[in-house]
Amino acid sequence: MKKVIMALGYLFLICIVLLIAAALIVVIQGKKLDRESRAYVDRAIPAIISTWDVKEVEKRASPEFNNGVDYDDLDELFNLMQRLGSLKEYNGSTGNANLTISFLHGYEITADYVANAEFESGSVEIQMALILHHGQWQILDLTIIPDEYRIRNDII
């Protein structure tokens, strides 16, 4: 009986050590994903908004984004955004990567970021969601909110 209790104790200890090791791996990998996704966003957003070119979005778009976007509508939005003038300052992004685990679908790595940019005639908030496909970050969602719409509650 004593041997059975000792064996169960060792098994429990091994499980605890494995859980701690797995948690450390997730923390280390999470910080790496945060750095990679933030670097991607901080390269992608200035490339997109400095010229308001739809092609800059298309070459970074995920299949999920392509399935849900009308690029003609996006082009119209970008034409309106060009009225803001030249990009004066991109203020960087804030956000983080997320790991979602599902028994049905496996796992999915996404990231959510918010950034602000100043133009000659105004500023915008950019919300960008990413997804990691085969080691490559891609745009999952993109929302651009001019400050005049964020400030005025009666518009929306």
C-alpha positions as protocol buffer text, in pm:
chain_id: "A"
residue {
  index: 1
  type: MET
  ca { x: 0 y: 0 z: 0 }
}
residue {
  index: 2
  type: LYS
  ca { x: 285 y: 234 z: 84 }
}
residue {
  index: 3
  type: LYS
  ca { x: 438 y: 173 z: -262 }
}
residue {
  index: 4
  type: VAL
  ca { x: 109 y: 259 z: -434 }
}
residue {
  index: 5
  type: ILE
  ca { x: 81 y: 586 z: -240 }
}
residue {
  index: 6
  type: MET
  ca { x: 446 y: 669 z: -319 }
}
residue {
  index: 7
  type: ALA
  ca { x: 388 y: 594 z: -689 }
}
residue {
  index: 8
  type: LEU
  ca { x: 78 y: 815 z: -696 }
}
residue {
  index: 9
  type: GLY
  ca { x: 274 y: 1090 z: -519 }
}
residue {
  index: 10
  type: TYR
  ca { x: 552 y: 1074 z: -778 }
}
residue {
  index: 11
  type: LEU
  ca { x: 296 y: 1072 z: -1060 }
}
residue {
  index: 12
  type: PHE
  ca { x: 127 y: 1378 z: -910 }
}
residue {
  index: 13
  type: LEU
  ca { x: 465 y: 1554 z: -877 }
}
residue {
  index: 14
  type: ILE
  ca { x: 550 y: 1478 z: -1240 }
}
residue {
  index: 15
  type: CYS
  ca { x: 213 y: 1620 z: -1349 }
}
residue {
  index: 16
  type: ILE
  ca { x: 276 y: 1940 z: -1151 }
}
residue {
  index: 17
  type: VAL
  ca { x: 625 y: 1979 z: -1303 }
}
residue {
  index: 18
  type: LEU
  ca { x: 485 y: 1925 z: -1654 }
}
residue {
  index: 19
  type: LEU
  ca { x: 212 y: 2184 z: -1595 }
}
residue {
  index: 20
  type: ILE
  ca { x: 466 y: 2439 z: -1473 }
}
residue {
  index: 21
  type: ALA
  ca { x: 688 y: 2371 z: -1775 }
}
residue {
  index: 22
  type: ALA
  ca { x: 391 y: 2409 z: -2012 }
}
residue {
  index: 23
  type: ALA
  ca { x: 292 y: 2738 z: -1846 }
}
residue {
  index: 24
  type: LEU
  ca { x: 647 y: 2871 z: -1887 }
}
residue {
  index: 25
  type: ILE
  ca { x: 649 y: 2775 z: -2254 }
}
residue {
  index: 26
  type: VAL
  ca { x: 316 y: 2951 z: -2310 }
}
residue {
  index: 27
  type: VAL
  ca { x: 440 y: 3268 z: -2138 }
}
residue {
  index: 28
  type: ILE
  ca { x: 765 y: 3275 z: -2336 }
}
residue {
  index: 29
  type: GLN
  ca { x: 588 y: 3198 z: -2665 }
}
residue {
  index: 30
  type: GLY
  ca { x: 319 y: 3458 z: -2585 }
}
residue {
  index: 31
  type: LYS
  ca { x: 577 y: 3733 z: -2539 }
}
residue {
  index: 32
  type: LYS
  ca { x: 739 y: 3634 z: -2869 }
}
residue {
  index: 33
  type: LEU
  ca { x: 402 y: 3646 z: -3048 }
}
residue {
  index: 34
  type: ASP
  ca { x: 332 y: 3988 z: -2895 }
}
residue {
  index: 35
  type: ARG
  ca { x: 663 y: 4123 z: -3027 }
}
residue {
  index: 36
  type: GLU
  ca { x: 615 y: 3972 z: -3374 }
}
residue {
  index: 37
  type: SER
  ca { x: 254 y: 4085 z: -3414 }
}
residue {
  index: 38
  type: ARG
  ca { x: 327 y: 4439 z: -3291 }
}
residue {
  index: 39
  type: ALA
  ca { x: 620 y: 4469 z: -3531 }
}
residue {
  index: 40
  type: TYR
  ca { x: 395 y: 4351 z: -3815 }
}
residue {
  index: 41
  type: VAL
  ca { x: 123 y: 4605 z: -3728 }
}
residue {
  index: 42
  type: ASP
  ca { x: 375 y: 4887 z: -3692 }
}
residue {
  index: 43
  type: ARG
  ca { x: 505 y: 4812 z: -4044 }
}
residue {
  index: 44
  type: ALA
  ca { x: 166 y: 4744 z: -4205 }
}
residue {
  index: 45
  type: ILE
  ca { x: -33 y: 5043 z: -4082 }
}
residue {
  index: 46
  type: PRO
  ca { x: 210 y: 5313 z: -4200 }
}
residue {
  index: 47
  type: ALA
  ca { x: 243 y: 5136 z: -4537 }
}
residue {
  index: 48
  type: ILE
  ca { x: -136 y: 5134 z: -4575 }
}
residue {
  index: 49
  type: ILE
  ca { x: -220 y: 5483 z: -4450 }
}
residue {
  index: 50
  type: SER
  ca { x: 73 y: 5675 z: -4596 }
}
residue {
  index: 51
  type: THR
  ca { x: -66 y: 5622 z: -4948 }
}
residue {
  index: 52
  type: TRP
  ca { x: -419 y: 5494 z: -4872 }
}
residue {
  index: 53
  type: ASP
  ca { x: -356 y: 5223 z: -5130 }
}
residue {
  index: 54
  type: VAL
  ca { x: -594 y: 4925 z: -5126 }
}
residue {
  index: 55
  type: LYS
  ca { x: -317 y: 4706 z: -5272 }
}
residue {
  index: 56
  type: GLU
  ca { x: -125 y: 4748 z: -4946 }
}
residue {
  index: 57
  type: VAL
  ca { x: -419 y: 4588 z: -4767 }
}
residue {
  index: 58
  type: GLU
  ca { x: -472 y: 4317 z: -5030 }
}
residue {
  index: 59
  type: LYS
  ca { x: -116 y: 4188 z: -5008 }
}
residue {
  index: 60
  type: ARG
  ca { x: -146 y: 4153 z: -4628 }
}
residue {
  index: 61
  type: ALA
  ca { x: -505 y: 4022 z: -4616 }
}
residue {
  index: 62
  type: SER
  ca { x: -604 y: 3685 z: -4475 }
}
residue {
  index: 63
  type: PRO
  ca { x: -850 y: 3460 z: -4659 }
}
residue {
  index: 64
  type: GLU
  ca { x: -1105 y: 3542 z: -4387 }
}
residue {
  index: 65
  type: PHE
  ca { x: -1064 y: 3916 z: -4455 }
}
residue {
  index: 66
  type: ASN
  ca { x: -1091 y: 3864 z: -4831 }
}
residue {
  index: 67
  type: ASN
  ca { x: -1415 y: 3669 z: -4785 }
}
residue {
  index: 68
  type: GLY
  ca { x: -1579 y: 3952 z: -4595 }
}
residue {
  index: 69
  type: VAL
  ca { x: -1451 y: 4270 z: -4757 }
}
residue {
  index: 70
  type: ASP
  ca { x: -1570 y: 4460 z: -5062 }
}
residue {
  index: 71
  type: TYR
  ca { x: -1251 y: 4613 z: -5201 }
}
residue {
  index: 72
  type: ASP
  ca { x: -1451 y: 4869 z: -5403 }
}
residue {
  index: 73
  type: ASP
  ca { x: -1604 y: 4999 z: -5078 }
}
residue {
  index: 74
  type: LEU
  ca { x: -1261 y: 5000 z: -4915 }
}
residue {
  index: 75
  type: ASP
  ca { x: -1123 y: 5196 z: -5211 }
}
residue {
  index: 76
  type: GLU
  ca { x: -1402 y: 5454 z: -5169 }
}
residue {
  index: 77
  type: LEU
  ca { x: -1317 y: 5487 z: -4799 }
}
residue {
  index: 78
  type: PHE
  ca { x: -950 y: 5529 z: -4881 }
}
residue {
  index: 79
  type: ASN
  ca { x: -1034 y: 5800 z: -5137 }
}
residue {
  index: 80
  type: LEU
  ca { x: -1220 y: 5986 z: -4861 }
}
residue {
  index: 81
  type: MET
  ca { x: -930 y: 5939 z: -4621 }
}
residue {
  index: 82
  type: GLN
  ca { x: -691 y: 6100 z: -4871 }
}
residue {
  index: 83
  type: ARG
  ca { x: -868 y: 6429 z: -4791 }
}
residue {
  index: 84
  type: LEU
  ca { x: -686 y: 6422 z: -4457 }
}
residue {
  index: 85
  type: GLY
  ca { x: -364 y: 6504 z: -4641 }
}
residue {
  index: 86
  type: SER
  ca { x: -20 y: 6362 z: -4586 }
}
residue {
  index: 87
  type: LEU
  ca { x: 70 y: 6143 z: -4292 }
}
residue {
  index: 88
  type: LYS
  ca { x: 249 y: 6356 z: -4032 }
}
residue {
  index: 89
  type: GLU
  ca { x: 298 y: 6108 z: -3750 }
}
residue {
  index: 90
  type: TYR
  ca { x: 222 y: 5746 z: -3674 }
}
residue {
  index: 91
  type: ASN
  ca { x: 205 y: 5703 z: -3297 }
}
residue {
  index: 92
  type: GLY
  ca { x: 260 y: 5326 z: -3276 }
}
residue {
  index: 93
  type: SER
  ca { x: 22 y: 5054 z: -3166 }
}
residue {
  index: 94
  type: THR
  ca { x: -96 y: 4895 z: -2845 }
}
residue {
  index: 95
  type: GLY
  ca { x: -239 y: 4547 z: -2810 }
}
residue {
  index: 96
  type: ASN
  ca { x: -139 y: 4184 z: -2782 }
}
residue {
  index: 97
  type: ALA
  ca { x: -155 y: 3838 z: -2932 }
}
residue {
  index: 98
  type: ASN
  ca { x: -411 y: 3579 z: -2821 }
}
residue {
  index: 99
  type: LEU
  ca { x: -407 y: 3199 z: -2825 }
}
residue {
  index: 100
  type: THR
  ca { x: -746 y: 3029 z: -2849 }
}
residue {
  index: 101
  type: ILE
  ca { x: -765 y: 2654 z: -2797 }
}
residue {
  index: 102
  type: SER
  ca { x: -1070 y: 2452 z: -2900 }
}
residue {
  index: 103
  type: PHE
  ca { x: -1124 y: 2078 z: -2887 }
}
residue {
  index: 104
  type: LEU
  ca { x: -1321 y: 2099 z: -3212 }
}
residue {
  index: 105
  type: HIS
  ca { x: -1098 y: 2334 z: -3413 }
}
residue {
  index: 106
  type: GLY
  ca { x: -753 y: 2299 z: -3259 }
}
residue {
  index: 107
  type: TYR
  ca { x: -588 y: 2631 z: -3186 }
}
residue {
  index: 108
  type: GLU
  ca { x: -587 y: 2975 z: -3342 }
}
residue {
  index: 109
  type: ILE
  ca { x: -344 y: 3261 z: -3285 }
}
residue {
  index: 110
  type: THR
  ca { x: -480 y: 3611 z: -3335 }
}
residue {
  index: 111
  type: ALA
  ca { x: -379 y: 3960 z: -3229 }
}
residue {
  index: 112
  type: ASP
  ca { x: -571 y: 4284 z: -3168 }
}
residue {
  index: 113
  type: TYR
  ca { x: -414 y: 4629 z: -3193 }
}
residue {
  index: 114
  type: VAL
  ca { x: -518 y: 4993 z: -3184 }
}
residue {
  index: 115
  type: ALA
  ca { x: -307 y: 5274 z: -3327 }
}
residue {
  index: 116
  type: ASN
  ca { x: -340 y: 5646 z: -3389 }
}
residue {
  index: 117
  type: ALA
  ca { x: -206 y: 5856 z: -3672 }
}
residue {
  index: 118
  type: GLU
  ca { x: -191 y: 6230 z: -3735 }
}
residue {
  index: 119
  type: PHE
  ca { x: -247 y: 6381 z: -4079 }
}
residue {
  index: 120
  type: GLU
  ca { x: -233 y: 6738 z: -4207 }
}
residue {
  index: 121
  type: SER
  ca { x: -609 y: 6782 z: -4164 }
}
residue {
  index: 122
  type: GLY
  ca { x: -700 y: 6547 z: -3883 }
}
residue {
  index: 123
  type: SER
  ca { x: -624 y: 6218 z: -3717 }
}
residue {
  index: 124
  type: VAL
  ca { x: -755 y: 5862 z: -3722 }
}
residue {
  index: 125
  type: GLU
  ca { x: -774 y: 5562 z: -3495 }
}
residue {
  index: 126
  type: ILE
  ca { x: -688 y: 5235 z: -3665 }
}
residue {
  index: 127
  type: GLN
  ca { x: -805 y: 4904 z: -3520 }
}
residue {
  index: 128
  type: MET
  ca { x: -634 y: 4603 z: -3673 }
}
residue {
  index: 129
  type: ALA
  ca { x: -690 y: 4236 z: -3597 }
}
residue {
  index: 130
  type: LEU
  ca { x: -440 y: 3980 z: -3721 }
}
residue {
  index: 131
  type: ILE
  ca { x: -436 y: 3605 z: -3761 }
}
residue {
  index: 132
  type: LEU
  ca { x: -132 y: 3380 z: -3785 }
}
residue {
  index: 133
  type: HIS
  ca { x: -148 y: 3142 z: -4083 }
}
residue {
  index: 134
  type: HIS
  ca { x: 145 y: 2907 z: -4145 }
}
residue {
  index: 135
  type: GLY
  ca { x: 385 y: 3134 z: -3956 }
}
residue {
  index: 136
  type: GLN
  ca { x: 274 y: 3450 z: -4140 }
}
residue {
  index: 137
  type: TRP
  ca { x: 71 y: 3729 z: -3981 }
}
residue {
  index: 138
  type: GLN
  ca { x: -221 y: 3849 z: -4196 }
}
residue {
  index: 139
  type: ILE
  ca { x: -496 y: 4109 z: -4157 }
}
residue {
  index: 140
  type: LEU
  ca { x: -814 y: 3959 z: -4017 }
}
residue {
  index: 141
  type: ASP
  ca { x: -1001 y: 4286 z: -3969 }
}
residue {
  index: 142
  type: LEU
  ca { x: -933 y: 4655 z: -4027 }
}
residue {
  index: 143
  type: THR
  ca { x: -1135 y: 4948 z: -3891 }
}
residue {
  index: 144
  type: ILE
  ca { x: -1045 y: 5312 z: -3953 }
}
residue {
  index: 145
  type: ILE
  ca { x: -1219 y: 5576 z: -3744 }
}
residue {
  index: 146
  type: PRO
  ca { x: -1152 y: 5944 z: -3816 }
}
residue {
  index: 147
  type: ASP
  ca { x: -1139 y: 6148 z: -3496 }
}
residue {
  index: 148
  type: GLU
  ca { x: -1437 y: 6360 z: -3598 }
}
residue {
  index: 149
  type: TYR
  ca { x: -1653 y: 6045 z: -3583 }
}
residue {
  index: 150
  type: ARG
  ca { x: -1514 y: 5936 z: -3248 }
}
residue {
  index: 151
  type: ILE
  ca { x: -1566 y: 6279 z: -3094 }
}
residue {
  index: 152
  type: ARG
  ca { x: -1917 y: 6345 z: -3228 }
}
residue {
  index: 153
  type: ASN
  ca { x: -2168 y: 6097 z: -3087 }
}
residue {
  index: 154
  type: ASP
  ca { x: -2453 y: 6229 z: -3301 }
}
residue {
  index: 155
  type: ILE
  ca { x: -2298 y: 6106 z: -3628 }
}
residue {
  index: 156
  type: ILE
  ca { x: -2322 y: 5734 z: -3566 }
}
